Amino acid sequence: MLCERWLPNMPFKTMLLKALSLIFPDQCIFCGSILGYCKSQLCICPDCAKKITFSDEVDTCRLCGRQMPDEEMPLCPTCQSHRHYFNRAVSCASYKDDIREAVLRFKFGNCTDYARTFAAMMVRRIRPLCKTYGFDLTVCAPLSKASMNERGYNQAALLAKPIAKALGLAYCEKAFIKTKETPKQSTLNYIQRMKNVENVFALDKDPSYFAGKTILLIDDVLTTGATADALSKLLKAAGAKIVVVATLACTEKDKNNELTNEDWKEITF
């Protein structure tokens, strides 16, 4: 997409983007159908939109944001019995079907243009929370050096920057560093994921930078919440007042019923 900062004013910008869309039309990120010019940035055709269950349209856990259809409990089983370091997490949709396939293309298939639509989806989900929490700062989950060298971009940063801009929030891209290489979370089971992120992140700024702030932490997918908890723990230790995690998607299945009592003894939230 044409770099919009080169365009001097909104009417001219809109006209030029519309003109360019005649040559390079927007396409649905799920099915590829031609959409023309998507002023809303949401490049999703009506048919594909009908297939998506958005999290703000169903019951969700009030803490981790996981969808809980037909459940009357305010918290999912995991959040009822285990501590999280973030104050709340929200997501746009469940990590399945078309959403899952598109996220995988975004992360591993160099489909960085998807960030436009994904960020717009997340802004729609986050905006109602701004009045409640009054965010001071937006940060994003870091990527390891090996993954950055292999992929060439941090997908969380591609989401966080336009989200912060749309919401009028300060943005710090390099809030964290990953101090050592670890196996990819996607290759691990639940217990392994929790242990995999223990003591592998550090703040990349003086702790005073985060002290007293209400922070919006952006990532792409919330699975077990291990990474979100590890990063939130660092921010809280630095004196952050509140940490709200926002992700594009969240897995549906609650992992609590897959674990034995012995497993739980080994987990630190």
N, C-alpha and C positions, 0 to 999 in steps of 0.2 A: 504494500500500500504506500502511496505517495506520502512523504514525510510532511505532515500537516503544519509543522512550525514554519515552513517556508512560505505559507500562504498568509497574506497580510490581514485580511479581515473576513468575518464570517460569511457575508453574502457571496463574496468572490470565491471563498474556500468551498462553499456548498456547490456553487455553480461548476467549479472546476472538477470537484469530486464526482458530481453527477455526469459531467461530460466524459470523464475517464471511465466511469462505470459502463458506458456504451461500448468501450473497447475491452475493458477488464472488469466485467460485471462481478458483483459479489455472488458467492455460491453458498449453499447450505453446507455447513461443516460436517453434517452427518450423511446426507445422501448425494451431495454434489449438484443438486438442481440449481438452475440459474435464478437469481433473485433480483438482479439489477442493482440499484443503489440502496443500501441499508443505512439510513440515517441513524437509526437506533443503535447501530453497531452489532445488533443481535442477528447474525447471519444463520438463521434457522428457519426452514420453511414451515408452513402451517401443519403439514402432515407429520413432520418429525417432532414438532413442538407438542402435538397431541400425545405422542408416545412417552413423553418425559413426565415423571411425577416429581414436581418441584417440592422441595422440603417445606416451603412456607405454606403449602396447600394441605399438608397432612400433619398428624401429631408427631412430635419429635421429643427426644429426651431433652429436658431443659438445661442439661449440663453439657453433654457431648454432641448434641444435635443429631444423633442417629435417628432415622425414621422408625417409628413404632406404630404402624397401622393397627387400629382396633385395640390399642392399649390405653387404659385410663390412668396408669401410673405416671407421675411427672418425670421420674428418672428410670433409665434402663437398668437391668439387673447389675451390670458392672458398676455403674455410677452410684448405685445405692450402697455398695459395700466397699468401694475403693476410692482413694483420694486422687484427685487430679490437681495439678499446679495451675492450670489455667482456670479462669473464672467462668468461662462459657465458651462453647464452640458452636459454630453454625456452618452449614454447607448449603449448596444450591440444589443438589439432587443426589440420588443414590448412585453409587459406583457400579453400574451394570449396563448391559446391552449397549445402545448407541453411545451413551456417555462414556462408558469404559473404553470402547474402541477409539473414540475421538481423543480421549485423554492420552491413550497410549501413542497415538500418532503425534500428538502435541509434544509429548516427552521424548519419544525415541525416534520419531519419523521426520524430524525437522519441520514440522508444520507449525512454525512459530506464528504464522498469521492467525491461527486459532485464538491467540491471546486476546485479540480484539473482541471476539464474541464472548469468550470465557470471562474476561474482566468485566464486560457489561453485565453478564449474568450475576457476577459476584457483587457488583455495585448495587444492583437491584435488591439483593439479599441483605447487604450490609447497611444501606442507607437508613432504614428505620431504626437501627441500633445507635446511630450517631447521636441522636437527642438523648437517649438513655445513658450512654456511656461518656460522651464528650471526648472522643479520642484525641490524644495529643500527638501520637506518632504511629507511623506504619512501618513495620519491618517484615522481612520475609525469611523463610527457612533457607539455610545455606546449602550449597552443593559442594561435594568433595572436589579436590583438584583433579583427581583421576576422571570423575564424571564430567567435569567442566571441559577437560582436554578432549574427552571422547565425544561429548555432545555439542560443545561450543556455546552453550547458553544455560542459564538457570531458569527453568520454567516458572518457578515461584516468583522470581524477580520480574519476569515478563508480565506477570499478573499484578504484582504489587504496585509497580510504578503508575500504570494508568488508573488503578483503583484509587490510590492516594490523590492523584491529580483530580479525578472526577469528584471526590469527596472533599477536596480542599484541605487535605491533611499533609503534615510534614512527612517526609519519607527518608528512611535510612536503609540503603541497600545492603551495606556491609555491617550489619549489627553483630553477626556471629562468624566464627570460623570453625571448621571441622579440623580438630587437632590430629586425627589419625584416620587412616583408611580402614573401612570396615566392609563386610559383605553387604550387598544391596539388600535393603529391607524386603523387597519383593521376592527374594529367594528364600526367606526365612519363615518359620512358623511363629506362633504368637509369643511363646516364651523366649525364643531366640531374638525376636525383634526387640523385646523389652531390654534384654541384656546387651544387645548390639549397640545401643545408643548411650549406654552408661559411660559418663566421663569422656565423651568424644567431642563435645562441643565446648566452645569458650566464647566469651564476649570479645568483640573486636573494637570496643570502645571503653573508655573509663566508665565504671559503674555509675558514677554520678550523672552521666548522660541520660540514664533511664530512671533515676530516682524520682519518685513521686508522680510518674507519668501513667496515664491510661493508654495501653498499647494494643494496637491491632496487628496480630501476627498472621501473615498470609502464607498458605501452602496450597498444593494442588489437591491432594487426597488425604483424608483422615481414615486410617485403617484401624490400628490398635490405639492410636493416640500416643505412641511411645515418643516419637520425635517432637510432637507438640508439647508433651509434658516436659521433656528434657530441656527444650528451649525456654518454656515458661518458667521452669525452675530457676534457670539462670537469671531471667529478668526479675523474678520476684526476689532473688537473693541480692540483686543490685538495687532493690528498693522500689521496683515498679509497683504502682498502686493496684492496677487491674490489668489482666491480660485476657483479651478475647481472641480466639483463634477462628479464622474464616478460611474455609476450603471450598474448592469447586465441587467436590464430591465426597461422599462418605459411604463406607461400606455399610450394608444393612445388617448383616449377621452379628449378633452380640456374641462375643467370644467367651463369655462367662461360663456357659454350659459345656464348653469343651475342656475345661480344666478341672483337675482334681484338687483336693485340699492341699496336697503336697506341692502341686504346681504353684498355688497362690502364695505359699510361704516364701517362694523364691523371687516374687515380683515386688519391685519397689515402684510405687507411683509417685 
